[in-house]
Amino acid sequence: MSDHFSGPRALADPAADISDVFAFPAPDDTQHLVAVMDVFGKAGPSAVFSDAVIYRFRIRPVDIATTGPEASFALGEGEIVFDCAFDVPSCTSGAGRPVQYGRCLMPNGRTISFRADDENGGVDDGVQVFAGQRSEPFFLDVRMIEKTATTGKLSFKPKGADTLYGTNILAIVIKFDWRRMLKGGSLFAVVCETLAAGKRPVRIERVGRPEIKNVSMSFKMFDQVNKDLEIRDLYNSEDAFDLKADYFDTYRVRLNANLAFYDRLDGKVDWPFDGHGNHPLTKLLLADFLVVDASMPFAETSYFDIERSMREGRPHATPGGRWLNEDIMDFVFTLYVNGGNGPPVNDGVDAPIAWSSKAFPYLAPPNPPKGGAT
């Protein structure tokens, strides 16, 4: 799943488990950029944000450093941070949902207060914040992904079974005037984190690109160097904007091995390794943040467009980032298996239970509870 349950710590603390991250120009106004963090996969009716967790959005200017086969980004200065924190729920509403209040500390030091599940959220100084339970926007067939890894053969059915169908998550949505808050050009890198609150906050998890830790890193059997190592908690502890050299080769080897496995699934090699023994996508994927061009008009399918354009030496045609309704699984598998040099790979699941809208807070309202889940 995109980043659901991505490691032992995520399984141990669902309220701190980031399931997805999205970033896109506001559909109705390119003056505003939207960032979304989803947590608590398969959240039940009483699920709430943790009062012991900081939910952090980090956004930095970024430039295209090189193009062609060695395409890479150069991070700029002037990072901005939005930190969201929540109170202990005070009571239960008439609808059965706990009543919870939260605060978002903005880069300028001002604080926006809001009530969870209020679709209008809180507004101040050109920033709008929503937090609450919403319908799970992600969709995929996990069982067939696992079967593909086990058998070494693409196992998707024409009509798959959405593992997340009808489930909910907790979402935080931030919409802000990027020209007022961000310096430099219009290209930005977005990462979300959860941290244990305290005098010295400790990073629990961080997410940028979809399917890095799960589809791209979780399978150990193809990695002949680190085949007994669960590396996802180690990877989560890293700063996405400052990946240390100490464990870099561990991540590199794992990605090389797994990406090579996916490339072989159609019986041919579309991604020959470079002269250093690396898969052509490894370097870009380890720059694990969403890159979005805030100045471009909203687009429904745009994930990885900036990166592909860099590799091909052409201007990007969409804002990049990631929109809520995009069929990421089909894109990722097609990219990994044939690089666009063959037919699209379809996992048989083409839509969530409810489409997200183009109006704030974008994600669809929560699905009705199933059999008393909590």
Secondary structure, 3 states (H helix, E strand, C coil): CCCCCCCHHHHHCHHHCEEEEEEEEECCEEEEEEEEEEECCCCCCCCCCCCCEEEEEEEEEEEEEECHHHCEEEECCCCEEEEEEECCCCEECCCCCEECEEEEECCCCCEEEEECCCCCCEEECCEEEEEEEEECCCCCCHHHHHHHHHHCCCCCCCCCCCCCCCCEEEEEEEEEEHHHHCCCCCEEEEEEEEEECCCCCEEEEEECCCCHHHHHCCCCCCCCCCCCCCCHHHHHCCCCCCCCCCCHHHHHHHHHHHHHHHHHHHCCCCCCCCCCCCCCCHHHHHCCCEEEECCCCCCCCCCCHHHHHHHHCCCCCCCECECCCCCHHHHHHHHHHHCCCCCCCCCCCCCCCCCCCCCCCCCCCCCCCCCCCC
